Amino acid sequence: MKAVPPQDLLDAAREAHAHAYAPYSGFHVGAALRADDGSVIQGSNVENGSYGLSRCAEQSAVQALATRGGRHFVELVVFTHSDPPSSPCGACRQVLYEFAPDATVYLVNERGTCLVRTVAELLPDGFRLDAPEGGA
């Protein structure tokens, strides 16, 4: 059976992909996550001439979630043109794990290929520190 991401998240991730700012690498990434309340939050990668200041799409989406007061999400779609679909980088995997180790992640490309993992599968033996009051 072919894995199929939720259509609303896929549409939102595609839209975020179209808005990515990637003038240096040309590698656009769009992400969309579903918060606990059901809302969809988007993120796109934003590059910078000082590469260390660049932000990945997954991190942008999580930062937008946290800015709204969210502390957990249940699913995430990451959309790229690469074949096979790209997986989050190591830094993103840790950020995702901080907020939702049990979340379902759909890695999708323009050809419709979809790989499904949990955040914990993407980051085996991940860790979380005890969050202070109000944390995750």
SULTA-V15294 format. One record per residue. N is the residue number from 1. RES is the residue in one letter. PHI is phi in degrees with one decimal (NA if undefined). PSI is psi in whole degrees, -180 to 180 (999 if undefined). Layout:
# SULTA-V15294
n = (N & N)
res = (RES & RES)
phi = (PHI & PHI)
psi = (PSI & PSI)
This chain:
# SULTA-V15294
n = (1 & 2 & 3 & 4 & 5 & 6 & 7 & 8 & 9 & 10 & 11 & 12 & 13 & 14 & 15 & 16 & 17 & 18 & 19 & 20 & 21 & 22 & 23 & 24 & 25 & 26 & 27 & 28 & 29 & 30 & 31 & 32 & 33 & 34 & 35 & 36 & 37 & 38 & 39 & 40 & 41 & 42 & 43 & 44 & 45 & 46 & 47 & 48 & 49 & 50 & 51 & 52 & 53 & 54 & 55 & 56 & 57 & 58 & 59 & 60 & 61 & 62 & 63 & 64 & 65 & 66 & 67 & 68 & 69 & 70 & 71 & 72 & 73 & 74 & 75 & 76 & 77 & 78 & 79 & 80 & 81 & 82 & 83 & 84 & 85 & 86 & 87 & 88 & 89 & 90 & 91 & 92 & 93 & 94 & 95 & 96 & 97 & 98 & 99 & 100 & 101 & 102 & 103 & 104 & 105 & 106 & 107 & 108 & 109 & 110 & 111 & 112 & 113 & 114 & 115 & 116 & 117 & 118 & 119 & 120 & 121 & 122 & 123 & 124 & 125 & 126 & 127 & 128 & 129 & 130 & 131 & 132 & 133 & 134 & 135 & 136)
res = (M & K & A & V & P & P & Q & D & L & L & D & A & A & R & E & A & H & A & H & A & Y & A & P & Y & S & G & F & H & V & G & A & A & L & R & A & D & D & G & S & V & I & Q & G & S & N & V & E & N & G & S & Y & G & L & S & R & C & A & E & Q & S & A & V & Q & A & L & A & T & R & G & G & R & H & F & V & E & L & V & V & F & T & H & S & D & P & P & S & S & P & C & G & A & C & R & Q & V & L & Y & E & F & A & P & D & A & T & V & Y & L & V & N & E & R & G & T & C & L & V & R & T & V & A & E & L & L & P & D & G & F & R & L & D & A & P & E & G & G & A)
phi = (NA & -76.7 & -71.8 & -129.6 & -76.2 & -59.0 & -60.4 & -65.0 & -70.6 & -61.9 & -60.6 & -67.2 & -67.2 & -62.6 & -62.7 & -62.8 & -57.6 & -66.1 & -99.6 & -58.8 & -111.4 & -134.2 & -71.3 & -94.3 & -92.4 & 72.4 & -98.3 & -89.1 & -135.0 & -121.6 & -134.7 & -145.9 & -120.7 & -107.2 & -74.1 & -54.9 & -83.4 & 92.6 & -70.4 & -105.9 & -123.7 & -102.3 & -154.8 & -131.1 & -74.1 & -131.9 & -84.0 & -145.6 & -57.2 & -94.3 & -50.2 & -64.5 & -89.9 & -67.7 & -125.5 & -79.1 & -60.7 & -63.3 & -66.2 & -60.1 & -66.8 & -65.8 & -63.2 & -65.5 & -59.3 & -64.7 & -61.9 & -81.9 & 98.0 & -74.7 & -132.9 & -159.8 & -136.5 & -109.7 & -154.8 & -145.9 & -113.6 & -115.4 & -114.2 & -139.2 & -92.8 & -69.5 & -130.8 & -71.4 & -57.1 & -74.6 & -101.7 & -58.2 & -68.9 & -60.0 & -62.7 & -64.6 & -58.3 & -68.2 & -61.8 & -61.4 & -62.8 & -57.9 & -99.2 & -164.3 & -61.7 & -94.0 & -67.7 & -86.7 & -119.2 & -106.3 & -101.0 & -129.2 & -121.6 & -66.7 & -82.1 & 92.5 & -67.1 & -136.3 & -107.5 & -119.2 & -141.7 & -97.3 & -58.6 & -62.4 & -69.6 & -72.9 & -133.2 & -60.2 & 61.2 & -62.9 & -134.2 & -138.0 & -79.1 & -64.8 & -74.5 & -66.4 & -51.3 & 88.3 & -84.5 & -63.6)
psi = (134 & 133 & 136 & 123 & 158 & 132 & -40 & -38 & -40 & -46 & -43 & -39 & -39 & -43 & -44 & -39 & -42 & -23 & 3 & 148 & 98 & 59 & -17 & -48 & -27 & 8 & 101 & 138 & 135 & 142 & 150 & 131 & 158 & 117 & 168 & -33 & 4 & -10 & 153 & 130 & 130 & 160 & 147 & 159 & 144 & 106 & 165 & 149 & -28 & 94 & -34 & -18 & -4 & 154 & 137 & 158 & -41 & -43 & -39 & -41 & -44 & -39 & -40 & -39 & -49 & -37 & -33 & -3 & 0 & 150 & 7 & 150 & 162 & -25 & 158 & 137 & 131 & 121 & 127 & 173 & -8 & 154 & 113 & 170 & 144 & 147 & 153 & 147 & 172 & -43 & -42 & -40 & -41 & -41 & -45 & -42 & -37 & -37 & -27 & 73 & -23 & -1 & 150 & 134 & 126 & 119 & 116 & 145 & 177 & -19 & -6 & 3 & 134 & 122 & 138 & 130 & 167 & 162 & -42 & -33 & -33 & -26 & 76 & 142 & 29 & 166 & 156 & 133 & 160 & 118 & 142 & 170 & 134 & -3 & -170 & 999)
